[in-house]
Amino acid sequence: MFQPLMALIRPAPDGEYRFLFNWAHFLVGTSAHILAGQGLNWSRKVNMWRS
């Protein structure tokens, strides 16, 4: 969902606002990893992975 938006607003590699894009990219990626981990923990709590 965020990837197309980030691609549209991405500045040139030597652009003035590239550092802001880099931070936004880092924060979105880190948030995705955290949410994925939380989703796995939640699925274990509700026994979605029955073995």
Backbone bond lengths (Angstrom), bond angles and torsions (degrees), N, CA, C in turn:
res aa  C-N    CA-C-N  psi(-1)  N-CA   C-N-CA  omega(-1)  CA-C   N-CA-C  phi
1 M - - - 1.446 - - 1.530 110.28 -
2 F 1.312 117.35 -41.62 1.454 120.13 -179.38 1.526 112.74 -83.54
3 Q 1.334 116.71 -23.58 1.455 119.44 -175.29 1.528 113.44 -59.22
4 P 1.343 120.28 -47.42 1.465 118.91 178.24 1.528 113.02 -62.72
5 L 1.315 117.18 -38.31 1.465 120.53 178.40 1.526 110.66 -65.54
6 M 1.321 116.49 -44.12 1.463 119.88 178.93 1.525 110.42 -63.41
7 A 1.318 117.68 -36.67 1.469 120.46 178.96 1.525 111.09 -66.18
8 L 1.321 116.96 -35.50 1.462 120.11 -179.88 1.526 112.83 -69.62
9 I 1.310 116.69 -33.46 1.472 119.42 -175.75 1.526 112.77 -100.16
10 R 1.332 117.49 4.55 1.468 119.95 -177.43 1.524 110.89 -67.07
11 P 1.323 116.94 125.35 1.470 120.37 177.76 1.538 111.06 -79.90
12 A 1.300 115.73 171.26 1.466 121.39 176.44 1.529 109.39 -63.97
13 P 1.333 117.65 156.24 1.472 119.85 -179.16 1.524 114.45 -55.39
14 D 1.310 117.62 -29.47 1.463 119.77 178.48 1.528 111.85 -108.82
15 G 1.337 116.04 21.05 1.458 121.35 -178.34 1.515 113.04 -69.49
16 E 1.319 114.40 159.44 1.467 121.33 -177.44 1.537 112.32 -64.09
17 Y 1.327 116.65 -34.54 1.464 121.05 -175.50 1.518 113.11 -104.36
18 R 1.311 117.64 17.92 1.465 120.86 -179.07 1.522 111.79 -61.14
19 F 1.322 118.23 -36.07 1.466 120.23 -179.42 1.529 111.37 -62.42
20 L 1.347 117.22 -34.93 1.465 120.07 177.09 1.521 110.69 -67.44
21 F 1.320 116.24 -41.51 1.453 120.24 177.68 1.530 110.32 -62.43
22 N 1.323 116.66 -42.83 1.463 119.96 -179.98 1.526 111.28 -60.86
23 W 1.318 117.34 -42.03 1.467 120.20 177.61 1.526 111.34 -66.06
24 A 1.332 116.81 -43.01 1.471 119.91 178.55 1.521 110.37 -62.35
25 H 1.318 116.45 -41.67 1.458 121.19 179.08 1.535 110.66 -62.04
26 F 1.317 116.21 -43.71 1.464 121.38 177.73 1.530 111.18 -61.83
27 L 1.331 116.86 -46.09 1.466 120.47 -177.39 1.526 112.02 -66.43
28 V 1.321 117.66 -40.38 1.465 120.54 178.61 1.530 110.04 -64.94
29 G 1.331 117.00 -44.23 1.463 120.22 179.36 1.514 112.77 -64.34
30 T 1.323 116.92 -43.35 1.462 121.15 179.06 1.524 110.82 -64.70
31 S 1.320 116.67 -40.92 1.467 120.34 177.85 1.524 111.06 -62.55
32 A 1.316 117.14 -39.51 1.465 120.67 178.24 1.526 110.90 -62.69
33 H 1.318 117.53 -41.56 1.461 120.23 178.08 1.522 111.31 -65.27
34 I 1.307 117.30 -42.02 1.466 120.78 179.71 1.519 110.40 -64.28
35 L 1.325 117.24 -45.19 1.465 120.46 179.54 1.525 111.93 -64.65
36 A 1.330 117.49 -35.21 1.458 120.51 177.34 1.530 110.37 -64.65
37 G 1.321 116.23 -43.18 1.465 119.62 177.48 1.512 112.58 -63.17
38 Q 1.318 116.19 -41.67 1.461 120.02 177.66 1.526 111.28 -64.62
39 G 1.321 116.43 -37.37 1.463 120.09 177.52 1.520 111.64 -63.82
40 L 1.330 117.06 -39.98 1.465 119.89 176.71 1.528 111.08 -65.39
41 N 1.322 116.71 -42.80 1.469 119.41 177.71 1.515 111.36 -62.43
42 W 1.302 117.33 -41.55 1.466 121.26 179.10 1.522 110.59 -63.09
43 S 1.345 116.04 -42.60 1.468 118.85 -177.91 1.527 111.09 -65.24
44 R 1.324 117.98 -31.30 1.466 120.02 176.15 1.520 110.87 -69.28
45 K 1.312 116.48 -37.58 1.467 120.28 -178.64 1.518 111.80 -66.36
46 V 1.315 117.79 -33.44 1.468 120.18 -177.86 1.528 111.43 -98.62
47 N 1.334 116.64 13.73 1.463 123.40 176.31 1.521 113.15 57.35
48 M 1.314 116.82 43.99 1.458 118.72 174.93 1.524 110.73 -76.24
49 W 1.316 117.40 -24.35 1.469 121.96 -179.30 1.519 108.00 -103.75
50 R 1.299 116.36 80.29 1.471 119.77 -179.37 1.510 109.15 -86.09
51 S 1.329 115.33 131.90 1.463 118.24 177.49 1.498 111.36 -126.57
